[in-house]
Amino acid sequence: MPDILCNYYSTVYGIINKHEEKFTVPQGTTVEGVLELLIKKYGGRLEEHLYSEGVICGKYYKTAAVYVNKKRIQWLQDFPDGIKTKVNDGDVLSLGLIMGGG
């Protein structure tokens, strides 16, 4: 059973009110499964801050605002299965808007 760490930023932190949280999840759990677990734990309001939805060129999309081990889940070269990617022991999921600058 994988142990994972979820880091919370920006609006997600504002809802959850903690910076990080550790979970042990069943083998085979996906990133989407972790997001569903969090929505069940913290309520539907969290969902609007975890997902982006819209229409591009007439096609509906829904994607998660999640980084896995510092890589965006939308980067198909790293995560060809997207949010259906299975989490592994030691994975770090970062949730919420992450900003940087200098």
C-alpha positions as CSV (number, residue, x, y, z in Angstrom):
1,M,0.0,0.0,0.0
2,P,1.6,3.2,-1.2
3,D,2.3,6.1,1.3
4,I,1.9,9.4,-0.5
5,L,2.2,13.1,0.6
6,C,-0.2,15.8,-0.6
7,N,1.0,19.4,-0.4
8,Y,-1.6,22.1,-0.5
9,Y,-1.2,25.6,-2.0
10,S,-3.2,28.7,-2.6
11,T,-7.0,28.2,-2.8
12,V,-6.7,24.5,-1.9
13,Y,-4.8,25.4,1.3
14,G,-7.5,28.0,2.0
15,I,-10.1,25.2,2.1
16,I,-8.1,22.5,3.8
17,N,-6.2,24.8,6.1
18,K,-3.1,22.7,6.3
19,H,0.1,22.7,4.2
20,E,0.5,18.9,3.8
21,E,-1.1,15.6,4.6
22,K,0.1,12.0,4.4
23,F,-2.1,9.1,3.2
24,T,-1.7,5.4,2.8
25,V,-3.8,4.3,-0.2
26,P,-4.6,0.9,-1.7
27,Q,-2.3,-0.5,-4.3
28,G,-3.5,0.6,-7.7
29,T,-5.0,3.9,-6.6
30,T,-4.8,6.6,-9.3
31,V,-4.3,10.3,-9.1
32,E,-8.0,10.7,-9.8
33,G,-8.7,8.3,-6.9
34,V,-6.7,10.5,-4.5
35,L,-8.6,13.6,-5.7
36,E,-11.9,11.8,-5.1
37,L,-10.7,10.9,-1.6
38,L,-9.9,14.5,-0.9
39,I,-13.3,15.7,-2.2
40,K,-15.1,13.2,-0.1
41,K,-13.0,14.2,3.0
42,Y,-13.2,18.0,2.5
43,G,-16.4,18.5,0.5
44,G,-17.5,19.5,-3.0
45,R,-16.2,23.1,-2.7
46,L,-12.7,21.6,-3.0
47,E,-13.5,20.1,-6.4
48,E,-13.8,23.5,-8.2
49,H,-10.2,24.3,-7.1
50,L,-8.8,20.9,-8.2
51,Y,-10.2,20.8,-11.7
52,S,-10.3,23.2,-14.7
53,E,-13.1,22.8,-17.2
54,G,-13.9,24.4,-20.5
55,V,-14.3,24.1,-24.2
56,I,-11.5,24.3,-26.7
57,C,-12.3,24.1,-30.4
58,G,-15.8,22.9,-29.6
59,K,-14.5,20.0,-27.4
60,Y,-15.2,19.8,-23.7
61,Y,-12.3,19.2,-21.4
62,K,-11.7,18.6,-17.7
63,T,-8.3,18.5,-16.3
64,A,-6.8,18.5,-12.8
65,A,-4.5,21.2,-11.4
66,V,-2.1,18.6,-9.9
67,Y,1.7,18.1,-9.9
68,V,3.1,14.6,-9.2
69,N,6.7,14.7,-8.1
70,K,7.0,18.3,-9.4
71,K,5.7,17.5,-12.9
72,R,2.3,18.6,-14.2
73,I,-0.2,15.7,-14.6
74,Q,-1.2,17.3,-18.0
75,W,2.3,16.6,-19.5
76,L,1.6,13.6,-21.6
77,Q,5.2,12.8,-22.1
78,D,5.5,12.2,-18.4
79,F,1.9,11.0,-17.7
80,P,0.4,9.4,-20.8
81,D,-2.5,8.2,-18.6
82,G,-3.2,11.6,-17.2
83,I,-5.2,11.5,-13.9
84,K,-5.6,7.7,-14.4
85,T,-1.9,7.4,-13.5
86,K,-1.3,5.1,-10.6
87,V,0.4,6.6,-7.5
88,N,3.5,5.0,-6.2
89,D,5.0,4.7,-2.7
90,G,6.7,8.0,-1.9
91,D,4.9,10.1,-4.5
92,V,4.3,13.8,-3.7
93,L,1.1,15.4,-5.1
94,S,1.0,19.2,-5.1
95,L,-2.5,20.6,-5.3
96,G,-3.5,24.2,-6.0
97,L,-2.1,27.1,-7.9
98,I,1.7,27.2,-7.6
99,M,3.3,30.5,-8.4
100,G,6.9,31.6,-8.7
101,G,8.8,34.6,-9.7
102,G,11.8,36.6,-9.1
